[in-house]
Amino acid sequence: MIVQPYHLYVERIEPEKNMARFYALAVQPTLFGEVSLVRRWGRIGTHGQQKVHVFNEEKHAIGLFLELLREKRKRGYRTKPAVEMRKIRHSSSQRVNDKALAS
């Protein structure tokens, strides 16, 4: 049983090398009570590739998770910066498909 969820998404973007890559890791349970580490990687904007590692114990999955994280950090992958949300103006009515709705 997984005690704490582990998810990670990192990117490596170097415009001068035309490089825009992502790497995602997730530790999650399988249907059979085992623990899996799912790795996805590729060019940003694509589905990329995926590999699944299955373990009997969570500690082995987390060990590989941390090892892969260290390796990606050394290669220049960083967490994606937070996206700034624009402020939404609240008004008394909203328009949907050019029809006014009262709130």
CYANA upper distance limits for C-alpha pairs under 8 A (distance plus 0.5 A):
  1 MET  CA     29 PRO  CA      7.56
  1 MET  CA     33 GLY  CA      7.44
  1 MET  CA     34 GLU  CA      8.15
  1 MET  CA     35 VAL  CA      8.03
  1 MET  CA     58 GLU  CA      8.01
  2 ILE  CA     28 GLN  CA      7.58
  2 ILE  CA     29 PRO  CA      7.16
  2 ILE  CA     35 VAL  CA      7.83
  2 ILE  CA     58 GLU  CA      7.02
  5 PRO  CA     26 ALA  CA      8.29
  5 PRO  CA     27 VAL  CA      6.97
  5 PRO  CA     28 GLN  CA      7.45
  6 TYR  CA     25 LEU  CA      8.27
  6 TYR  CA     26 ALA  CA      6.02
  6 TYR  CA     27 VAL  CA      5.75
  6 TYR  CA     28 GLN  CA      8.15
  7 HIS  CA     24 ALA  CA      8.01
  7 HIS  CA     25 LEU  CA      6.17
  7 HIS  CA     26 ALA  CA      4.92
  7 HIS  CA     27 VAL  CA      7.18
  8 LEU  CA     24 ALA  CA      6.00
  8 LEU  CA     25 LEU  CA      5.58
  8 LEU  CA     26 ALA  CA      6.94
  9 TYR  CA     22 PHE  CA      7.66
  9 TYR  CA     23 TYR  CA      6.36
  9 TYR  CA     24 ALA  CA      4.90
  9 TYR  CA     25 LEU  CA      7.09
  9 TYR  CA     79 THR  CA      6.80
  9 TYR  CA     80 LYS  CA      7.75
 10 VAL  CA     22 PHE  CA      6.25
 10 VAL  CA     23 TYR  CA      5.88
 10 VAL  CA     24 ALA  CA      6.92
 10 VAL  CA     77 TYR  CA      6.20
 10 VAL  CA     78 ARG  CA      5.57
 10 VAL  CA     79 THR  CA      4.86
 10 VAL  CA     80 LYS  CA      6.43
 11 GLU  CA     20 ALA  CA      7.75
 11 GLU  CA     21 ARG  CA      6.10
 11 GLU  CA     22 PHE  CA      4.86
 11 GLU  CA     23 TYR  CA      6.82
 11 GLU  CA     77 TYR  CA      5.62
 11 GLU  CA     78 ARG  CA      5.94
 11 GLU  CA     79 THR  CA      6.67
 11 GLU  CA     80 LYS  CA      6.69
 12 ARG  CA     19 MET  CA      7.73
 12 ARG  CA     20 ALA  CA      6.33
 12 ARG  CA     21 ARG  CA      5.71
 12 ARG  CA     22 PHE  CA      6.89
 12 ARG  CA     76 GLY  CA      6.67
 12 ARG  CA     77 TYR  CA      5.08
 12 ARG  CA     78 ARG  CA      6.89
 13 ILE  CA     19 MET  CA      5.94
 13 ILE  CA     20 ALA  CA      4.89
 13 ILE  CA     21 ARG  CA      6.87
 14 GLU  CA     18 ASN  CA      6.71
 14 GLU  CA     19 MET  CA      5.47
 14 GLU  CA     20 ALA  CA      6.96
 15 PRO  CA     19 MET  CA      6.39
 15 PRO  CA     20 ALA  CA      7.95
 19 MET  CA     43 ARG  CA      8.40
 20 ALA  CA     43 ARG  CA      6.21
 20 ALA  CA     44 ILE  CA      6.14
 21 ARG  CA     41 TRP  CA      7.83
 21 ARG  CA     42 GLY  CA      6.07
 21 ARG  CA     43 ARG  CA      4.87
 21 ARG  CA     44 ILE  CA      5.69
 22 PHE  CA     41 TRP  CA      6.00
 22 PHE  CA     42 GLY  CA      6.16
 22 PHE  CA     43 ARG  CA      6.63
 22 PHE  CA     44 ILE  CA      6.19
 23 TYR  CA     39 ARG  CA      7.85
 23 TYR  CA     40 ARG  CA      6.26
 23 TYR  CA     41 TRP  CA      4.85
 23 TYR  CA     42 GLY  CA      7.36
 24 ALA  CA     39 ARG  CA      6.26
 24 ALA  CA     40 ARG  CA      5.54
 24 ALA  CA     41 TRP  CA      6.75
 25 LEU  CA     37 LEU  CA      7.43
 25 LEU  CA     38 VAL  CA      6.22
 25 LEU  CA     39 ARG  CA      5.26
 25 LEU  CA     40 ARG  CA      7.07
 25 LEU  CA     65 PHE  CA      7.59
 26 ALA  CA     37 LEU  CA      6.16
 26 ALA  CA     38 VAL  CA      5.75
 26 ALA  CA     39 ARG  CA      7.30
 27 VAL  CA     35 VAL  CA      7.50
 27 VAL  CA     36 SER  CA      6.18
 27 VAL  CA     37 LEU  CA      5.02
 27 VAL  CA     38 VAL  CA      6.91
 27 VAL  CA     61 ALA  CA      7.31
 27 VAL  CA     62 ILE  CA      7.79
 27 VAL  CA     65 PHE  CA      8.24
 28 GLN  CA     35 VAL  CA      6.36
 28 GLN  CA     36 SER  CA      5.90
 28 GLN  CA     37 LEU  CA      7.00
 28 GLN  CA     38 VAL  CA      8.21
 29 PRO  CA     33 GLY  CA      6.89
 29 PRO  CA     34 GLU  CA      6.37
 29 PRO  CA     35 VAL  CA      5.04
 29 PRO  CA     36 SER  CA      6.40
 30 THR  CA     34 GLU  CA      5.79
 30 THR  CA     35 VAL  CA      6.29
 30 THR  CA     36 SER  CA      6.86
 34 GLU  CA     54 VAL  CA      7.32
 34 GLU  CA     55 PHE  CA      6.57
 34 GLU  CA     56 ASN  CA      5.78
 34 GLU  CA     57 GLU  CA      7.59
 35 VAL  CA     54 VAL  CA      6.32
 35 VAL  CA     55 PHE  CA      5.73
 35 VAL  CA     56 ASN  CA      6.74
 35 VAL  CA     57 GLU  CA      6.97
 35 VAL  CA     58 GLU  CA      6.34
 35 VAL  CA     61 ALA  CA      7.45
 36 SER  CA     52 VAL  CA      7.01
 36 SER  CA     53 HIS  CA      5.91
 36 SER  CA     54 VAL  CA      4.83
 36 SER  CA     55 PHE  CA      6.47
 36 SER  CA     61 ALA  CA      7.15
 37 LEU  CA     52 VAL  CA      6.24
 37 LEU  CA     53 HIS  CA      5.60
 37 LEU  CA     54 VAL  CA      6.98
 37 LEU  CA     61 ALA  CA      6.34
 37 LEU  CA     65 PHE  CA      7.73
 38 VAL  CA     50 GLN  CA      7.63
 38 VAL  CA     51 LYS  CA      6.46
 38 VAL  CA     52 VAL  CA      5.03
 38 VAL  CA     53 HIS  CA      6.95
 39 ARG  CA     50 GLN  CA      6.06
 39 ARG  CA     51 LYS  CA      5.73
 39 ARG  CA     52 VAL  CA      6.77
 40 ARG  CA     48 GLY  CA      7.09
 40 ARG  CA     49 GLN  CA      6.05
 40 ARG  CA     50 GLN  CA      4.90
 40 ARG  CA     51 LYS  CA      7.09
 41 TRP  CA     48 GLY  CA      5.82
 41 TRP  CA     49 GLN  CA      6.00
 41 TRP  CA     50 GLN  CA      7.16
 42 GLY  CA     46 THR  CA      7.28
 42 GLY  CA     47 HIS  CA      7.63
 42 GLY  CA     48 GLY  CA      4.68
 42 GLY  CA     49 GLN  CA      6.71
 43 ARG  CA     48 GLY  CA      6.97
 53 HIS  CA     61 ALA  CA      8.34
 54 VAL  CA     61 ALA  CA      8.23
 55 PHE  CA     60 HIS  CA      7.09
 55 PHE  CA     61 ALA  CA      6.75
 56 ASN  CA     60 HIS  CA      8.44
 57 GLU  CA     61 ALA  CA      7.56
 58 GLU  CA     62 ILE  CA      6.73
 59 LYS  CA     63 GLY  CA      6.54
 60 HIS  CA     64 LEU  CA      6.90
 61 ALA  CA     65 PHE  CA      6.61
 62 ILE  CA     66 LEU  CA      6.63
 63 GLY  CA     67 GLU  CA      6.69
 64 LEU  CA     68 LEU  CA      6.56
 65 PHE  CA     69 LEU  CA      6.69
 66 LEU  CA     70 ARG  CA      6.74
 67 GLU  CA     71 GLU  CA      6.84
 68 LEU  CA     72 LYS  CA      6.66
 69 LEU  CA     73 ARG  CA      6.65
 70 ARG  CA     74 LYS  CA      6.82
 71 GLU  CA     75 ARG  CA      7.01
 72 LYS  CA     76 GLY  CA      6.99
 72 LYS  CA     77 TYR  CA      5.92
 73 ARG  CA     77 TYR  CA      5.61
 73 ARG  CA     78 ARG  CA      7.12
 92 SER  CA    102 ALA  CA      7.14
 92 SER  CA    103 SER  CA      6.35
 93 SER  CA    100 ALA  CA      6.89
 93 SER  CA    101 LEU  CA      5.94
 93 SER  CA    102 ALA  CA      5.25
 93 SER  CA    103 SER  CA      6.04
 94 GLN  CA    100 ALA  CA      6.24
 94 GLN  CA    101 LEU  CA      5.71
 94 GLN  CA    102 ALA  CA      7.25
 94 GLN  CA    103 SER  CA      7.81
 95 ARG  CA     99 LYS  CA      5.76
 95 ARG  CA    100 ALA  CA      5.00
 95 ARG  CA    101 LEU  CA      6.39
 96 VAL  CA    100 ALA  CA      7.10
 96 VAL  CA    101 LEU  CA      7.70
